[in-house]
Amino acid sequence: MASNKPNKRIVDFHIARLQDKNAEVRLKAISELALLPDADGFAALQSVFNNDADQQVRKAAQEAGRKVFLLLKQQNSDQDSSNV
């Protein structure tokens, strides 16, 4: 059975990019993490939302965090229904 979980190396790559000095690089990493239902990615987005100096980056992290939260919630719901 195929898993919907993202490759951890990809998630880790984008998480590392959140530390880049360039806000555009951080924004790109955020947009990529928004597509990946991963708890570590979600935690990294929360950290960016709480700590990044750039308001646009914080807003993007907030929006991406919402998307990831919903993806994780859906993923957990799908797993629960398949365990019945």
C-alpha positions as CSV (number, residue, x, y, z in Angstrom):
1,M,0.0,0.0,0.0
2,A,1.5,3.4,-1.0
3,S,2.1,6.0,1.7
4,N,1.1,9.6,1.4
5,K,3.9,10.6,3.7
6,P,6.5,12.9,2.2
7,N,10.1,11.9,1.8
8,K,11.8,13.1,5.0
9,R,14.9,14.3,3.1
10,I,12.7,16.6,1.1
11,V,11.0,18.0,4.2
12,D,14.4,18.5,5.9
13,F,15.8,20.3,2.9
14,H,12.9,22.8,2.9
15,I,13.1,23.2,6.7
16,A,16.8,24.1,6.3
17,R,15.9,26.6,3.7
18,L,13.7,28.4,6.2
19,Q,17.0,29.7,7.8
20,D,18.2,31.4,4.6
21,K,19.0,35.1,4.8
22,N,17.0,35.7,1.6
23,A,13.3,36.1,2.3
24,E,12.4,34.9,-1.2
25,V,14.2,31.6,-0.5
26,R,12.3,31.3,2.8
27,L,9.0,32.0,0.9
28,K,9.7,29.3,-1.7
29,A,10.5,26.8,1.1
30,I,7.3,27.7,2.8
31,S,5.3,27.2,-0.4
32,E,6.9,23.8,-0.8
33,L,6.2,22.8,2.8
34,A,2.6,23.8,2.4
35,L,2.2,20.8,0.0
36,L,3.8,18.3,2.4
37,P,1.8,16.8,5.3
38,D,4.6,16.4,7.7
39,A,4.6,17.2,11.5
40,D,8.2,18.4,11.5
41,G,7.4,20.7,8.6
42,F,4.3,22.0,10.5
43,A,6.5,22.7,13.6
44,A,9.0,24.6,11.4
45,L,6.3,26.7,9.9
46,Q,5.0,27.5,13.4
47,S,8.5,28.6,14.4
48,V,8.8,30.8,11.3
49,F,5.4,32.3,12.0
50,N,6.4,33.1,15.6
51,N,10.0,34.3,15.0
52,D,10.7,35.5,11.4
53,A,11.6,39.2,11.1
54,D,9.8,39.6,7.7
55,Q,6.0,40.1,7.9
56,Q,5.4,38.6,4.5
57,V,7.3,35.5,5.5
58,R,5.3,35.2,8.7
59,K,2.0,35.6,6.9
60,A,3.0,32.9,4.3
61,A,4.1,30.6,7.1
62,Q,0.7,31.1,8.8
63,E,-1.2,30.3,5.7
64,A,1.0,27.3,4.9
65,G,0.7,26.1,8.4
66,R,-3.1,26.0,8.1
67,K,-2.8,24.0,4.9
68,V,-0.4,21.5,6.5
69,F,-2.6,21.2,9.6
70,L,-5.6,20.3,7.4
71,L,-3.5,17.8,5.4
72,L,-2.3,16.1,8.5
73,K,-5.8,16.1,10.0
74,Q,-7.1,14.5,6.7
75,Q,-4.3,12.0,6.7
76,N,-5.0,11.0,10.3
77,S,-8.7,10.7,9.5
78,D,-8.0,8.5,6.5
79,Q,-5.8,6.3,8.6
80,D,-8.4,6.0,11.3
81,S,-11.1,5.0,8.8
82,S,-8.8,2.4,7.2
83,N,-8.1,0.8,10.6
84,V,-11.8,0.1,11.2
